[in-house]
């Protein structure tokens, strides 16, 4: 028994004719008649009496018709509910973000999203990469914003942006007026870096290794703001991504002269997971440029 057979039975009963039913269903009459006969054979009884050009439901046909209409109504209701869920903007999404991205990358995008989808519920969770990875796996997070590389095949990874790294120097540093600086030129300087619980710690050390220096770290923190304060106070120099560049007067940001000194930010979703309307819309917003991204691009073009 197939749905199109049920539709044919209902159309014949409503139109009172096989030919008009075939026209209504946009199918050739021989095909419609064949399908109804096939259904009657499966049921073991006739649903219609063919009286010349007239058609009349049998007792079995009247009983079947009520059920057929109910089934088709349920199918239509199911289709409507799925379509409504696909277009629904009242859903919710929980996004995890690493601390070195959240305060710079998210605010403008969250504001734009909540303005466009005021009925949606958006929750932001700030955590380190290992915690976010596990929470995406156990589905307590719908999506995570992380820095690459991420060597997990069970995730679908969508790159969002790539940003260069900058050396942060006190305003009066001898190299502060340079458009670019090699980390090797800073090998004798004390460094203030993020602690190793943050993925950016590895990014910064990799840049140092490429410059063949072993940085003398005198201060570690979990926030870029603390590192920048230490640089301004003359405690040491630091390394930050483009999105952490600011306009403070007591420190200078100089582009690191290393094409590989960069990091890539990406959205991560568990492979095989379907996104609802709200979740898909949030990913679209993450892929769009905002004022922060434009500011970073401007800094890069100025070389600092």
N, C-alpha and C positions, 0 to 999 in steps of 0.2 A: 504494500500500500504506500503510495507516494503522494506528496502534497499537491502536485499538479492534478492528480486524479480527483482529489477532493474538490479542488477548484472547479474542475469540469462538471462534476455532479451538481454543485451549487449553482453554476451558471445555467445548466440545462433546466434545473428546477425553477429558476427565476425567469428564464426566457421562454420556457415552454417549447423549446425547439433545439434540436442538435445543431442546425445550421446557424441560427442566431447566436447560440452559445459559442460556437467555434469562432464566429466573427468577433464576439465580445472578448474572447480569450486570445485573439490574434493567432489562431492555429488552424491548420487545414481540417475540414470536417472529417475526412477519413481517419486522420490521426486521433482526433478527439473521440470518435466512435470506437476506435480500436482500444484506446486506453480505458474507456468506460467498460467495454466488454471484458477486458483483462481484469479489471477490478471486480466485476460481477462474478467472473470465474473464480477469483481468489476467495470471494465471500461465499460462494456456493449458492447464490440466489440472484434473481433479477432485481435491479433497482428501479427500472423504468419499463412500462408497457409501451411498445411502439405501435401506435394505432394509426397507421397510414402516415399522414403528416403531423399528427398530434402525438404528444408524449405525455404520459401520466405516471406519476410516482406510484410504485407498489407500496404495500404496507411496510415491507422491509426497507424500501427506499425512503419513506417518510421518517422511519426510526433512524436510519443512517444519516439523513440530511441534517437532523438536529445535532448529531455528534460531529459531523463534518464541519458545520458552521462554527461550533464551539472550538474545535481544534484550530481552524484557520484564524479565529479571533485571538486565540492564545499565541499563535505564531506571530501574528501582527503586533500583539502587545509586547512580546519578547523582543522583536525587532525594534520597536519604538523605545523600549527601555535601554537597550544597548546603544542606540543612536543618541538617546538623551544623556546617557552616562559618558559617551564619547565627547559630547559638546558641553557637558556640565562644567560650570566654573565655580561650583561651590565645594569642590574637593579640597584636599589638604596635601601638603608635601613637607617632608622633613629633610633638610639639606645639611650635611656635615661639611665643615670648612676648617682647614688647618689655620693655626693662629697667625702665621706669617702672610696670610692672604685675606682673612676675614675683615679686618678693619679698613683695608684699602680697596679691595675688589668688590665687596658685597653691598655697602650702603646704597649707592646710586641704583644698583640693579634691584635691590629689594624694594626701594621706593617706587621705581618704575613698575615693578610687578604688582605691588599692592594697589597702586593707582589704577592700573588696567583691570585687575581682578579683585575688586574690593570684597567680594563674597568668599574668596579663597582664604585658606588658612596656611600660612607659611611659617615654619619653625626653623630656626638656624641653630645648629649645634657646633660649637668650636672645640676641636680636639686635635691631638696629634695624629699623624698618618696611621700608625698601627691600630689605634683605637677605631678610627673611621673605617678602615678596611674591614675589620671584624663586624662592625655595625652594618655595613653595606651587605656583607655576607649573610647576616642573620635577619635581614630585612627590617631592622629597626630604623634604618636610614633608607630613604628612597634614592638618594644621590649623594655623592661627596665631591668636593672640590679639592684636588690634591696637586702636588708638584710631581712631575715625572723625573726619573723613570719609575714605573710601577710594574713589577714582573709578576703579574697575576693573570693567567689566561681566562679566568672565569668572569672577567669584567669587560664591559664595552667601554672604551676610553675615547672621549671626544676632546681633542685639544681646543683650548679656549684662547690662549695667548702665549707668546714667547717674549720674554723680557731680558735685556742685558743686565749685567752686574756692574755696580759702581763701587769704587773705593770712597770711603768717607774720611775726610781729613779736617783737622782744625783749620779755621780760616787763615791763620798765620803760618801754615805749613809751607815749606819751600816748594812743594809740588802742587800747591793749591791752584796755581794759575794755569796749569797744563790742561789741554783738552782731553788727553788720555794719559793713563799712567800704567806702567807695568808693575805687577805685584813684586817682581824681583827688586824694584827700586825701593820697596817698603820692607825689605827683609830684616832690617835692623830695628824696625819699629815695634813697640808693644801693640798687640791686637786685642780688641774686644769683640767677641763673637757670640752667636747663639750657642746654647748648650747642645750636646749631642742627642737629646731627646727630640729635637726638631730636624726635619729632613733638610732644611737649608744649611745646617751645620755641615753636612756632607757635601753640599754644592760648593760652599765656601772653601772647604779643605781641598776639594778636587781642583779648584782654580789655583790654589796655592801650590799644589803638587805639580801642576803643569808648568808653573813658574819656577819649580825646583827650590821652593823655600819651605821651611818648617816654622810656621808662625809662632811667636812667643805670646801665648794667650795670657793676659793678666786679669781678664774679667769675662765671665760668661753670664748670660741672661736668657730668659725665655721670651723677651719682647724686643723688637727693633727700637722702640722708643727709649728703652734703657741704654742700649748701645749708643744711640745717637746723642743722648745726654752725656755719656762718658766721653765721646769724641769732642763734644763742645767744651767739656771741662779740661781737655788736654790729656786725658788718661791714656789714650791710644788711638789707633786708626781702626776702621772696620770695613766690612763688606756687606752690602745690602742689594736687593733687587731694585729694579726701576720703580716699582710701585711704592717703595718706601722713601723715595726722594721727596724732600720737602724744601721750603723756602727759608729755612732758618738762617739768620745772618752770621752766626758764629761757627758754622761748619760749611764745607764745600763737598760736592759730589762730583767725582771725576770718573769718566767711563774707563773701565779696565780694558787695556789694549790686548784683548784675547778674544777671538771670535767665538770660542767655545765657552766663554764665561757668560753663561745665560741659564735661565731656567724656563721650563714650559709648565704652564698651569692647565689642568684638564678636568673635565667632568667625568665621573666614574659611576657607572650603573651596573648592577649584576646582570650578566649575560642571560638572556632568555626572559627577563622580566619585562612586562608590558607597562607602559606609562599611560596614566589617564590624562584627560585634557589638561588639568592643572599642572601635572608633573611635566608633560611635554612642553607646555607654554613656558614653564620656568627655565627649561633647558634652552629654549629659543632666546629668552632674555639674556641668559649667560653668554650666548654667542654674539650678542649685539654690543656695539661700542657704547661706552658711557663717558662721562666727563673725566673720570680717573684715567681711563685708557688714553684719551686725547692728551691729558696732562703728561702722562708718561711719554707719549710719542714726542711731545714738544720738548721735554727734557732731553730726550735722546738726540733730537735734531740739533739742540744747542750744545750737545756734547757734555752736559753736566747739569 
